[in-house]
Amino acid sequence: MTQLLVRFLIGGTIVSLFAVLGDLLKPKSFAGLFGAAPSVALASFGLAVATNGAAYAAQEARSMIAGAVAFFFYALLSSRLMMRFHWHAVASSVGALAVWFVVAFLGWWVCLR
């Protein structure tokens, strides 16, 4: 219960800071970029260090990096499908999920080695 409260407080604070940063930047499309994901990851990482130690936190950090790389390829493919091939947003998002899954699984597998 304490961990949940700490995640809520840290995550909420960092989400608010990122929202202010996104509001200050131009264009306003950056505001969505600085959403909840970075703050939740930072709160989770801080708790991982505090409760489970550095080795566990290092594994978590590698997993977060693998997830970010998978998301990059997902976003890249989705945008290419929409811009170059004129797919609809839903079709390109669903179509790119397979790429996200493969890259995320490979990243997870590499992190376990």
Jmol script that loads the backbone (N, CA, C; Angstrom):
load data "model"
ATOM      1  N   MET A   1       0.827  -1.193   0.000  1.00  0.00           N
ATOM      2  CA  MET A   1       0.000   0.000   0.000  1.00  0.00           C
ATOM      3  C   MET A   1       0.874   1.261   0.000  1.00  0.00           C
ATOM      4  N   THR A   2       1.973   1.208   0.748  1.00  0.00           N
ATOM      5  CA  THR A   2       2.870   2.344   0.801  1.00  0.00           C
ATOM      6  C   THR A   2       3.510   2.583  -0.566  1.00  0.00           C
ATOM      7  N   GLN A   3       3.895   1.486  -1.231  1.00  0.00           N
ATOM      8  CA  GLN A   3       4.483   1.634  -2.565  1.00  0.00           C
ATOM      9  C   GLN A   3       3.508   2.275  -3.537  1.00  0.00           C
ATOM     10  N   LEU A   4       2.255   1.901  -3.438  1.00  0.00           N
ATOM     11  CA  LEU A   4       1.234   2.468  -4.317  1.00  0.00           C
ATOM     12  C   LEU A   4       1.083   3.970  -4.065  1.00  0.00           C
ATOM     13  N   LEU A   5       1.097   4.371  -2.816  1.00  0.00           N
ATOM     14  CA  LEU A   5       0.996   5.786  -2.473  1.00  0.00           C
ATOM     15  C   LEU A   5       2.214   6.565  -2.964  1.00  0.00           C
ATOM     16  N   VAL A   6       3.398   5.985  -2.794  1.00  0.00           N
ATOM     17  CA  VAL A   6       4.622   6.644  -3.259  1.00  0.00           C
ATOM     18  C   VAL A   6       4.600   6.784  -4.781  1.00  0.00           C
ATOM     19  N   ARG A   7       4.190   5.729  -5.485  1.00  0.00           N
ATOM     20  CA  ARG A   7       4.095   5.805  -6.948  1.00  0.00           C
ATOM     21  C   ARG A   7       3.112   6.888  -7.364  1.00  0.00           C
ATOM     22  N   PHE A   8       1.999   6.964  -6.657  1.00  0.00           N
ATOM     23  CA  PHE A   8       0.990   7.966  -6.966  1.00  0.00           C
ATOM     24  C   PHE A   8       1.544   9.377  -6.772  1.00  0.00           C
ATOM     25  N   LEU A   9       2.201   9.603  -5.670  1.00  0.00           N
ATOM     26  CA  LEU A   9       2.722  10.944  -5.378  1.00  0.00           C
ATOM     27  C   LEU A   9       3.862  11.332  -6.318  1.00  0.00           C
ATOM     28  N   ILE A  10       4.827  10.443  -6.481  1.00  0.00           N
ATOM     29  CA  ILE A  10       5.952  10.743  -7.370  1.00  0.00           C
ATOM     30  C   ILE A  10       5.472  10.862  -8.815  1.00  0.00           C
ATOM     31  N   GLY A  11       4.667   9.909  -9.242  1.00  0.00           N
ATOM     32  CA  GLY A  11       4.156   9.929 -10.617  1.00  0.00           C
ATOM     33  C   GLY A  11       3.325  11.166 -10.892  1.00  0.00           C
ATOM     34  N   GLY A  12       2.450  11.523  -9.961  1.00  0.00           N
ATOM     35  CA  GLY A  12       1.621  12.722 -10.141  1.00  0.00           C
ATOM     36  C   GLY A  12       2.431  13.990 -10.216  1.00  0.00           C
ATOM     37  N   THR A  13       3.445  14.075  -9.371  1.00  0.00           N
ATOM     38  CA  THR A  13       4.307  15.258  -9.390  1.00  0.00           C
ATOM     39  C   THR A  13       5.061  15.361 -10.708  1.00  0.00           C
ATOM     40  N   ILE A  14       5.631  14.265 -11.145  1.00  0.00           N
ATOM     41  CA  ILE A  14       6.412  14.292 -12.385  1.00  0.00           C
ATOM     42  C   ILE A  14       5.507  14.493 -13.602  1.00  0.00           C
ATOM     43  N   VAL A  15       4.294  13.905 -13.587  1.00  0.00           N
ATOM     44  CA  VAL A  15       3.351  14.144 -14.683  1.00  0.00           C
ATOM     45  C   VAL A  15       3.024  15.629 -14.766  1.00  0.00           C
ATOM     46  N   SER A  16       2.817  16.261 -13.614  1.00  0.00           N
ATOM     47  CA  SER A  16       2.513  17.691 -13.595  1.00  0.00           C
ATOM     48  C   SER A  16       3.674  18.504 -14.152  1.00  0.00           C
ATOM     49  N   LEU A  17       4.902  18.145 -13.765  1.00  0.00           N
ATOM     50  CA  LEU A  17       6.069  18.866 -14.279  1.00  0.00           C
ATOM     51  C   LEU A  17       6.213  18.702 -15.787  1.00  0.00           C
ATOM     52  N   PHE A  18       6.006  17.477 -16.282  1.00  0.00           N
ATOM     53  CA  PHE A  18       6.077  17.239 -17.720  1.00  0.00           C
ATOM     54  C   PHE A  18       4.960  17.973 -18.454  1.00  0.00           C
ATOM     55  N   ALA A  19       3.775  18.065 -17.844  1.00  0.00           N
ATOM     56  CA  ALA A  19       2.666  18.783 -18.474  1.00  0.00           C
ATOM     57  C   ALA A  19       2.993  20.266 -18.599  1.00  0.00           C
ATOM     58  N   VAL A  20       3.600  20.837 -17.558  1.00  0.00           N
ATOM     59  CA  VAL A  20       4.001  22.238 -17.616  1.00  0.00           C
ATOM     60  C   VAL A  20       5.066  22.430 -18.693  1.00  0.00           C
ATOM     61  N   LEU A  21       6.041  21.517 -18.745  1.00  0.00           N
ATOM     62  CA  LEU A  21       7.085  21.601 -19.767  1.00  0.00           C
ATOM     63  C   LEU A  21       6.482  21.505 -21.163  1.00  0.00           C
ATOM     64  N   GLY A  22       5.569  20.571 -21.353  1.00  0.00           N
ATOM     65  CA  GLY A  22       4.914  20.419 -22.650  1.00  0.00           C
ATOM     66  C   GLY A  22       4.090  21.627 -23.020  1.00  0.00           C
ATOM     67  N   ASP A  23       3.515  22.299 -22.027  1.00  0.00           N
ATOM     68  CA  ASP A  23       2.712  23.485 -22.288  1.00  0.00           C
ATOM     69  C   ASP A  23       3.590  24.669 -22.687  1.00  0.00           C
ATOM     70  N   LEU A  24       4.817  24.689 -22.200  1.00  0.00           N
ATOM     71  CA  LEU A  24       5.731  25.783 -22.516  1.00  0.00           C
ATOM     72  C   LEU A  24       6.356  25.651 -23.896  1.00  0.00           C
ATOM     73  N   LEU A  25       6.481  24.427 -24.384  1.00  0.00           N
ATOM     74  CA  LEU A  25       7.151  24.193 -25.664  1.00  0.00           C
ATOM     75  C   LEU A  25       6.221  24.454 -26.847  1.00  0.00           C
ATOM     76  N   LYS A  26       6.818  24.781 -27.945  1.00  0.00           N
ATOM     77  CA  LYS A  26       6.092  24.960 -29.201  1.00  0.00           C
ATOM     78  C   LYS A  26       6.596  23.904 -30.166  1.00  0.00           C
ATOM     79  N   PRO A  27       5.861  23.252 -30.981  1.00  0.00           N
ATOM     80  CA  PRO A  27       4.414  23.295 -31.078  1.00  0.00           C
ATOM     81  C   PRO A  27       3.762  22.539 -29.930  1.00  0.00           C
ATOM     82  N   LYS A  28       2.476  22.710 -29.802  1.00  0.00           N
ATOM     83  CA  LYS A  28       1.737  22.104 -28.696  1.00  0.00           C
ATOM     84  C   LYS A  28       1.672  20.582 -28.805  1.00  0.00           C
ATOM     85  N   SER A  29       2.041  20.033 -29.952  1.00  0.00           N
ATOM     86  CA  SER A  29       2.034  18.576 -30.096  1.00  0.00           C
ATOM     87  C   SER A  29       3.064  17.924 -29.188  1.00  0.00           C
ATOM     88  N   PHE A  30       4.039  18.699 -28.692  1.00  0.00           N
ATOM     89  CA  PHE A  30       5.009  18.154 -27.748  1.00  0.00           C
ATOM     90  C   PHE A  30       4.370  17.831 -26.408  1.00  0.00           C
ATOM     91  N   ALA A  31       3.241  18.456 -26.099  1.00  0.00           N
ATOM     92  CA  ALA A  31       2.606  18.238 -24.801  1.00  0.00           C
ATOM     93  C   ALA A  31       2.267  16.758 -24.606  1.00  0.00           C
ATOM     94  N   GLY A  32       1.794  16.101 -25.646  1.00  0.00           N
ATOM     95  CA  GLY A  32       1.470  14.685 -25.537  1.00  0.00           C
ATOM     96  C   GLY A  32       2.704  13.819 -25.375  1.00  0.00           C
ATOM     97  N   LEU A  33       3.808  14.281 -25.932  1.00  0.00           N
ATOM     98  CA  LEU A  33       5.066  13.554 -25.828  1.00  0.00           C
ATOM     99  C   LEU A  33       5.535  13.459 -24.389  1.00  0.00           C
ATOM    100  N   PHE A  34       5.287  14.518 -23.629  1.00  0.00           N
ATOM    101  CA  PHE A  34       5.702  14.553 -22.233  1.00  0.00           C
ATOM    102  C   PHE A  34       4.550  14.132 -21.332  1.00  0.00           C
ATOM    103  N   GLY A  35       3.886  13.052 -21.681  1.00  0.00           N
ATOM    104  CA  GLY A  35       2.741  12.573 -20.915  1.00  0.00           C
ATOM    105  C   GLY A  35       3.137  11.751 -19.716  1.00  0.00           C
ATOM    106  N   ALA A  36       2.321  10.774 -19.421  1.00  0.00           N
ATOM    107  CA  ALA A  36       2.468  10.005 -18.188  1.00  0.00           C
ATOM    108  C   ALA A  36       3.578   8.959 -18.230  1.00  0.00           C
ATOM    109  N   ALA A  37       3.917   8.428 -19.391  1.00  0.00           N
ATOM    110  CA  ALA A  37       4.872   7.318 -19.448  1.00  0.00           C
ATOM    111  C   ALA A  37       6.222   7.618 -18.822  1.00  0.00           C
ATOM    112  N   PRO A  38       6.860   8.748 -19.126  1.00  0.00           N
ATOM    113  CA  PRO A  38       8.159   8.994 -18.493  1.00  0.00           C
ATOM    114  C   PRO A  38       8.072   9.105 -16.976  1.00  0.00           C
ATOM    115  N   SER A  39       7.013   9.716 -16.486  1.00  0.00           N
ATOM    116  CA  SER A  39       6.904   9.904 -15.038  1.00  0.00           C
ATOM    117  C   SER A  39       6.628   8.587 -14.327  1.00  0.00           C
ATOM    118  N   VAL A  40       5.796   7.749 -14.904  1.00  0.00           N
ATOM    119  CA  VAL A  40       5.521   6.450 -14.290  1.00  0.00           C
ATOM    120  C   VAL A  40       6.785   5.596 -14.311  1.00  0.00           C
ATOM    121  N   ALA A  41       7.538   5.657 -15.393  1.00  0.00           N
ATOM    122  CA  ALA A  41       8.788   4.900 -15.473  1.00  0.00           C
ATOM    123  C   ALA A  41       9.782   5.381 -14.430  1.00  0.00           C
ATOM    124  N   LEU A  42       9.889   6.693 -14.256  1.00  0.00           N
ATOM    125  CA  LEU A  42      10.815   7.224 -13.254  1.00  0.00           C
ATOM    126  C   LEU A  42      10.395   6.849 -11.846  1.00  0.00           C
ATOM    127  N   ALA A  43       9.112   6.917 -11.565  1.00  0.00           N
ATOM    128  CA  ALA A  43       8.635   6.528 -10.232  1.00  0.00           C
ATOM    129  C   ALA A  43       8.886   5.044  -9.977  1.00  0.00           C
ATOM    130  N   SER A  44       8.603   4.210 -10.968  1.00  0.00           N
ATOM    131  CA  SER A  44       8.839   2.772 -10.823  1.00  0.00           C
ATOM    132  C   SER A  44      10.320   2.469 -10.654  1.00  0.00           C
ATOM    133  N   PHE A  45      11.151   3.177 -11.414  1.00  0.00           N
ATOM    134  CA  PHE A  45      12.589   2.955 -11.318  1.00  0.00           C
ATOM    135  C   PHE A  45      13.114   3.364  -9.944  1.00  0.00           C
ATOM    136  N   GLY A  46      12.659   4.496  -9.443  1.00  0.00           N
ATOM    137  CA  GLY A  46      13.076   4.938  -8.106  1.00  0.00           C
ATOM    138  C   GLY A  46      12.670   3.959  -7.029  1.00  0.00           C
ATOM    139  N   LEU A  47      11.472   3.425  -7.125  1.00  0.00           N
ATOM    140  CA  LEU A  47      11.033   2.427  -6.151  1.00  0.00           C
ATOM    141  C   LEU A  47      11.804   1.121  -6.301  1.00  0.00           C
ATOM    142  N   ALA A  48      12.147   0.755  -7.524  1.00  0.00           N
ATOM    143  CA  ALA A  48      12.921  -0.461  -7.739  1.00  0.00           C
ATOM    144  C   ALA A  48      14.290  -0.350  -7.086  1.00  0.00           C
ATOM    145  N   VAL A  49      14.918   0.813  -7.205  1.00  0.00           N
ATOM    146  CA  VAL A  49      16.217   1.029  -6.566  1.00  0.00           C
ATOM    147  C   VAL A  49      16.078   0.955  -5.049  1.00  0.00           C
ATOM    148  N   ALA A  50      15.053   1.618  -4.520  1.00  0.00           N
ATOM    149  CA  ALA A  50      14.875   1.696  -3.069  1.00  0.00           C
ATOM    150  C   ALA A  50      14.508   0.351  -2.445  1.00  0.00           C
ATOM    151  N   THR A  51      13.693  -0.434  -3.121  1.00  0.00           N
ATOM    152  CA  THR A  51      13.202  -1.663  -2.504  1.00  0.00           C
ATOM    153  C   THR A  51      13.981  -2.921  -2.885  1.00  0.00           C
ATOM    154  N   ASN A  52      14.506  -2.976  -4.109  1.00  0.00           N
ATOM    155  CA  ASN A  52      15.109  -4.230  -4.575  1.00  0.00           C
ATOM    156  C   ASN A  52      16.597  -4.139  -4.887  1.00  0.00           C
ATOM    157  N   GLY A  53      17.172  -2.959  -4.822  1.00  0.00           N
ATOM    158  CA  GLY A  53      18.602  -2.832  -5.040  1.00  0.00           C
ATOM    159  C   GLY A  53      18.983  -2.487  -6.461  1.00  0.00           C
ATOM    160  N   ALA A  54      20.256  -2.244  -6.631  1.00  0.00           N
ATOM    161  CA  ALA A  54      20.780  -1.754  -7.908  1.00  0.00           C
ATOM    162  C   ALA A  54      20.726  -2.800  -9.019  1.00  0.00           C
ATOM    163  N   ALA A  55      20.976  -4.063  -8.703  1.00  0.00           N
ATOM    164  CA  ALA A  55      20.977  -5.096  -9.748  1.00  0.00           C
ATOM    165  C   ALA A  55      19.584  -5.250 -10.356  1.00  0.00           C
ATOM    166  N   TYR A  56      18.582  -5.254  -9.525  1.00  0.00           N
ATOM    167  CA  TYR A  56      17.207  -5.355 -10.013  1.00  0.00           C
ATOM    168  C   TYR A  56      16.834  -4.112 -10.823  1.00  0.00           C
ATOM    169  N   ALA A  57      17.239  -2.956 -10.322  1.00  0.00           N
ATOM    170  CA  ALA A  57      16.945  -1.698 -11.014  1.00  0.00           C
ATOM    171  C   ALA A  57      17.635  -1.656 -12.375  1.00  0.00           C
ATOM    172  N   ALA A  58      18.830  -2.201 -12.466  1.00  0.00           N
ATOM    173  CA  ALA A  58      19.536  -2.237 -13.749  1.00  0.00           C
ATOM    174  C   ALA A  58      18.767  -3.101 -14.747  1.00  0.00           C
ATOM    175  N   GLN A  59      18.242  -4.217 -14.282  1.00  0.00           N
ATOM    176  CA  GLN A  59      17.425  -5.077 -15.151  1.00  0.00           C
ATOM    177  C   GLN A  59      16.167  -4.338 -15.598  1.00  0.00           C
ATOM    178  N   GLU A  60      15.538  -3.618 -14.688  1.00  0.00           N
ATOM    179  CA  GLU A  60      14.359  -2.826 -15.027  1.00  0.00           C
ATOM    180  C   GLU A  60      14.700  -1.749 -16.054  1.00  0.00           C
ATOM    181  N   ALA A  61      15.843  -1.106 -15.888  1.00  0.00           N
ATOM    182  CA  ALA A  61      16.259  -0.055 -16.824  1.00  0.00           C
ATOM    183  C   ALA A  61      16.484  -0.630 -18.217  1.00  0.00           C
ATOM    184  N   ARG A  62      17.108  -1.792 -18.293  1.00  0.00           N
ATOM    185  CA  ARG A  62      17.306  -2.434 -19.601  1.00  0.00           C
ATOM    186  C   ARG A  62      15.964  -2.782 -20.237  1.00  0.00           C
ATOM    187  N   SER A  63      15.025  -3.231 -19.431  1.00  0.00           N
ATOM    188  CA  SER A  63      13.693  -3.545 -19.951  1.00  0.00           C
ATOM    189  C   SER A  63      12.993  -2.295 -20.456  1.00  0.00           C
ATOM    190  N   MET A  64      13.156  -1.186 -19.734  1.00  0.00           N
ATOM    191  CA  MET A  64      12.553   0.073 -20.180  1.00  0.00           C
ATOM    192  C   MET A  64      13.162   0.537 -21.499  1.00  0.00           C
ATOM    193  N   ILE A  65      14.448   0.362 -21.645  1.00  0.00           N
ATOM    194  CA  ILE A  65      15.115   0.740 -22.894  1.00  0.00           C
ATOM    195  C   ILE A  65      14.616  -0.139 -24.041  1.00  0.00           C
ATOM    196  N   ALA A  66      14.480  -1.431 -23.789  1.00  0.00           N
ATOM    197  CA  ALA A  66      13.965  -2.331 -24.826  1.00  0.00           C
ATOM    198  C   ALA A  66      12.546  -1.936 -25.219  1.00  0.00           C
ATOM    199  N   GLY A  67      11.734  -1.570 -24.242  1.00  0.00           N
ATOM    200  CA  GLY A  67      10.373  -1.120 -24.541  1.00  0.00           C
ATOM    201  C   GLY A  67      10.363   0.164 -25.346  1.00  0.00           C
ATOM    202  N   ALA A  68      11.266   1.072 -25.038  1.00  0.00           N
ATOM    203  CA  ALA A  68      11.349   2.331 -25.780  1.00  0.00           C
ATOM    204  C   ALA A  68      11.787   2.091 -27.227  1.00  0.00           C
ATOM    205  N   VAL A  69      12.724   1.182 -27.418  1.00  0.00           N
ATOM    206  CA  VAL A  69      13.171   0.851 -28.780  1.00  0.00           C
ATOM    207  C   VAL A  69      12.023   0.219 -29.559  1.00  0.00           C
ATOM    208  N   ALA A  70      11.276  -0.680 -28.925  1.00  0.00           N
ATOM    209  CA  ALA A  70      10.130  -1.308 -29.587  1.00  0.00           C
ATOM    210  C   ALA A  70       9.083  -0.260 -29.959  1.00  0.00           C
ATOM    211  N   PHE A  71       8.840   0.683 -29.053  1.00  0.00           N
ATOM    212  CA  PHE A  71       7.872   1.729 -29.350  1.00  0.00           C
ATOM    213  C   PHE A  71       8.346   2.619 -30.495  1.00  0.00           C
ATOM    214  N   PHE A  72       9.643   2.894 -30.556  1.00  0.00           N
ATOM    215  CA  PHE A  72      10.186   3.699 -31.652  1.00  0.00           C
ATOM    216  C   PHE A  72       9.885   3.042 -32.996  1.00  0.00           C
ATOM    217  N   PHE A  73      10.146   1.739 -33.100  1.00  0.00           N
ATOM    218  CA  PHE A  73       9.894   1.052 -34.369  1.00  0.00           C
ATOM    219  C   PHE A  73       8.404   0.969 -34.676  1.00  0.00           C
ATOM    220  N   TYR A  74       7.581   0.818 -33.649  1.00  0.00           N
ATOM    221  CA  TYR A  74       6.130   0.825 -33.827  1.00  0.00           C
ATOM    222  C   TYR A  74       5.670   2.173 -34.386  1.00  0.00           C
ATOM    223  N   ALA A  75       6.139   3.256 -33.766  1.00  0.00           N
ATOM    224  CA  ALA A  75       5.748   4.597 -34.214  1.00  0.00           C
ATOM    225  C   ALA A  75       6.271   4.891 -35.611  1.00  0.00           C
ATOM    226  N   LEU A  76       7.495   4.467 -35.884  1.00  0.00           N
ATOM    227  CA  LEU A  76       8.085   4.676 -37.203  1.00  0.00           C
ATOM    228  C   LEU A  76       7.268   3.977 -38.282  1.00  0.00           C
ATOM    229  N   LEU A  77       6.943   2.716 -38.045  1.00  0.00           N
ATOM    230  CA  LEU A  77       6.164   1.968 -39.029  1.00  0.00           C
ATOM    231  C   LEU A  77       4.753   2.538 -39.167  1.00  0.00           C
ATOM    232  N   SER A  78       4.130   2.868 -38.044  1.00  0.00           N
ATOM    233  CA  SER A  78       2.770   3.430 -38.107  1.00  0.00           C
ATOM    234  C   SER A  78       2.739   4.713 -38.924  1.00  0.00           C
ATOM    235  N   SER A  79       3.695   5.590 -38.667  1.00  0.00           N
ATOM    236  CA  SER A  79       3.698   6.858 -39.411  1.00  0.00           C
ATOM    237  C   SER A  79       4.006   6.635 -40.889  1.00  0.00           C
ATOM    238  N   ARG A  80       4.895   5.706 -41.198  1.00  0.00           N
ATOM    239  CA  ARG A  80       5.197   5.417 -42.610  1.00  0.00           C
ATOM    240  C   ARG A  80       3.972   4.861 -43.333  1.00  0.00           C
ATOM    241  N   LEU A  81       3.257   3.961 -42.654  1.00  0.00           N
ATOM    242  CA  LEU A  81       2.069   3.385 -43.279  1.00  0.00           C
ATOM    243  C   LEU A  81       1.007   4.448 -43.548  1.00  0.00           C
ATOM    244  N   MET A  82       0.889   5.407 -42.647  1.00  0.00           N
ATOM    245  CA  MET A  82      -0.114   6.455 -42.844  1.00  0.00           C
ATOM    246  C   MET A  82       0.332   7.481 -43.882  1.00  0.00           C
ATOM    247  N   MET A  83       1.592   7.894 -43.835  1.00  0.00           N
ATOM    248  CA  MET A  83       2.045   8.953 -44.742  1.00  0.00           C
ATOM    249  C   MET A  83       2.328   8.452 -46.154  1.00  0.00           C
ATOM    250  N   ARG A  84       3.007   7.349 -46.253  1.00  0.00           N
ATOM    251  CA  ARG A  84       3.430   6.890 -47.576  1.00  0.00           C
ATOM    252  C   ARG A  84       2.347   6.062 -48.273  1.00  0.00           C
ATOM    253  N   PHE A  85       1.678   5.184 -47.510  1.00  0.00           N
ATOM    254  CA  PHE A  85       0.704   4.284 -48.125  1.00  0.00           C
ATOM    255  C   PHE A  85      -0.738   4.697 -47.859  1.00  0.00           C
ATOM    256  N   HIS A  86      -0.925   5.799 -47.139  1.00  0.00           N
ATOM    257  CA  HIS A  86      -2.246   6.378 -46.874  1.00  0.00           C
ATOM    258  C   HIS A  86      -3.193   5.417 -46.163  1.00  0.00           C
ATOM    259  N   TRP A  87      -2.659   4.645 -45.234  1.00  0.00           N
ATOM    260  CA  TRP A  87      -3.491   3.785 -44.406  1.00  0.00           C
ATOM    261  C   TRP A  87      -4.221   4.653 -43.390  1.00  0.00           C
ATOM    262  N   HIS A  88      -5.349   4.152 -42.911  1.00  0.00           N
ATOM    263  CA  HIS A  88      -6.054   4.824 -41.822  1.00  0.00           C
ATOM    264  C   HIS A  88      -5.293   4.585 -40.525  1.00  0.00           C
ATOM    265  N   ALA A  89      -5.509   5.458 -39.546  1.00  0.00           N
ATOM    266  CA  ALA A  89      -4.775   5.386 -38.278  1.00  0.00           C
ATOM    267  C   ALA A  89      -4.994   4.054 -37.570  1.00  0.00           C
ATOM    268  N   VAL A  90      -6.220   3.570 -37.542  1.00  0.00           N
ATOM    269  CA  VAL A  90      -6.505   2.305 -36.850  1.00  0.00           C
ATOM    270  C   VAL A  90      -5.798   1.153 -37.549  1.00  0.00           C
ATOM    271  N   ALA A  91      -5.868   1.122 -38.864  1.00  0.00           N
ATOM    272  CA  ALA A  91      -5.232   0.032 -39.607  1.00  0.00           C
ATOM    273  C   ALA A  91      -3.726   0.051 -39.431  1.00  0.00           C
ATOM    274  N   SER A  92      -3.120   1.235 -39.479  1.00  0.00           N
ATOM    275  CA  SER A  92      -1.667   1.300 -39.329  1.00  0.00           C
ATOM    276  C   SER A  92      -1.244   0.962 -37.903  1.00  0.00           C
ATOM    277  N   SER A  93      -2.028   1.372 -36.918  1.00  0.00           N
ATOM    278  CA  SER A  93      -1.703   1.047 -35.526  1.00  0.00           C
ATOM    279  C   SER A  93      -1.780  -0.447 -35.272  1.00  0.00           C
ATOM    280  N   VAL A  94      -2.848  -1.051 -35.741  1.00  0.00           N
ATOM    281  CA  VAL A  94      -3.011  -2.497 -35.553  1.00  0.00           C
ATOM    282  C   VAL A  94      -1.963  -3.252 -36.365  1.00  0.00           C
ATOM    283  N   GLY A  95      -1.697  -2.792 -37.565  1.00  0.00           N
ATOM    284  CA  GLY A  95      -0.695  -3.446 -38.402  1.00  0.00           C
ATOM    285  C   GLY A  95       0.702  -3.389 -37.811  1.00  0.00           C
ATOM    286  N   ALA A  96       1.018  -2.297 -37.136  1.00  0.00           N
ATOM    287  CA  ALA A  96       2.352  -2.141 -36.559  1.00  0.00           C
ATOM    288  C   ALA A  96       2.514  -2.863 -35.226  1.00  0.00           C
ATOM    289  N   LEU A  97       1.421  -3.357 -34.652  1.00  0.00           N
ATOM    290  CA  LEU A  97       1.521  -4.061 -33.367  1.00  0.00           C
ATOM    291  C   LEU A  97       2.413  -5.300 -33.453  1.00  0.00           C
ATOM    292  N   ALA A  98       2.385  -5.980 -34.577  1.00  0.00           N
ATOM    293  CA  ALA A  98       3.220  -7.173 -34.732  1.00  0.00           C
ATOM    294  C   ALA A  98       4.702  -6.798 -34.667  1.00  0.00           C
ATOM    295  N   VAL A  99       5.058  -5.679 -35.275  1.00  0.00           N
ATOM    296  CA  VAL A  99       6.454  -5.221 -35.223  1.00  0.00           C
ATOM    297  C   VAL A  99       6.821  -4.859 -33.792  1.00  0.00           C
ATOM    298  N   TRP A 100       5.917  -4.149 -33.100  1.00  0.00           N
ATOM    299  CA  TRP A 100       6.176  -3.802 -31.708  1.00  0.00           C
ATOM    300  C   TRP A 100       6.406  -5.063 -30.878  1.00  0.00           C
ATOM    301  N   PHE A 101       5.545  -6.069 -31.063  1.00  0.00           N
ATOM    302  CA  PHE A 101       5.661  -7.288 -30.277  1.00  0.00           C
ATOM    303  C   PHE A 101       6.979  -8.004 -30.544  1.00  0.00           C
ATOM    304  N   VAL A 102       7.371  -8.126 -31.786  1.00  0.00           N
ATOM    305  CA  VAL A 102       8.619  -8.821 -32.130  1.00  0.00           C
ATOM    306  C   VAL A 102       9.828  -8.085 -31.548  1.00  0.00           C
ATOM    307  N   VAL A 103       9.879  -6.773 -31.728  1.00  0.00           N
ATOM    308  CA  VAL A 103      11.017  -6.004 -31.213  1.00  0.00           C
ATOM    309  C   VAL A 103      11.033  -6.039 -29.681  1.00  0.00           C
ATOM    310  N   ALA A 104       9.863  -5.904 -29.052  1.00  0.00           N
ATOM    311  CA  ALA A 104       9.796  -5.947 -27.587  1.00  0.00           C
ATOM    312  C   ALA A 104      10.208  -7.321 -27.065  1.00  0.00           C
ATOM    313  N   PHE A 105       9.760  -8.383 -27.716  1.00  0.00           N
ATOM    314  CA  PHE A 105      10.128  -9.730 -27.272  1.00  0.00           C
ATOM    315  C   PHE A 105      11.627  -9.970 -27.443  1.00  0.00           C
ATOM    316  N   LEU A 106      12.179  -9.541 -28.564  1.00  0.00           N
ATOM    317  CA  LEU A 106      13.624  -9.696 -28.765  1.00  0.00           C
ATOM    318  C   LEU A 106      14.408  -8.881 -27.737  1.00  0.00           C
ATOM    319  N   GLY A 107      13.946  -7.666 -27.447  1.00  0.00           N
ATOM    320  CA  GLY A 107      14.592  -6.857 -26.418  1.00  0.00           C
ATOM    321  C   GLY A 107      14.517  -7.504 -25.050  1.00  0.00           C
ATOM    322  N   TRP A 108      13.364  -8.068 -24.722  1.00  0.00           N
ATOM    323  CA  TRP A 108      13.196  -8.779 -23.448  1.00  0.00           C
ATOM    324  C   TRP A 108      14.133  -9.982 -23.395  1.00  0.00           C
ATOM    325  N   TRP A 109      14.229 -10.710 -24.496  1.00  0.00           N
ATOM    326  CA  TRP A 109      15.086 -11.889 -24.532  1.00  0.00           C
ATOM    327  C   TRP A 109      16.553 -11.508 -24.352  1.00  0.00           C
ATOM    328  N   VAL A 110      16.970 -10.419 -24.991  1.00  0.00           N
ATOM    329  CA  VAL A 110      18.351  -9.942 -24.859  1.00  0.00           C
ATOM    330  C   VAL A 110      18.609  -9.489 -23.428  1.00  0.00           C
ATOM    331  N   CYS A 111      17.651  -8.855 -22.795  1.00  0.00           N
ATOM    332  CA  CYS A 111      17.822  -8.383 -21.413  1.00  0.00           C
ATOM    333  C   CYS A 111      17.983  -9.533 -20.432  1.00  0.00           C
ATOM    334  N   LEU A 112      17.400 -10.680 -20.726  1.00  0.00           N
ATOM    335  CA  LEU A 112      17.498 -11.823 -19.814  1.00  0.00           C
ATOM    336  C   LEU A 112      18.826 -12.533 -19.918  1.00  0.00           C
ATOM    337  N   ARG A 113      19.554 -12.316 -20.986  1.00  0.00           N
ATOM    338  CA  ARG A 113      20.834 -13.023 -21.178  1.00  0.00           C
ATOM    339  C   ARG A 113      21.908 -12.472 -20.320  1.00  0.00           C
TER     340      ARG A 113
END
end "model"
wireframe off; spacefill off
backbone 0.3
color backbone group
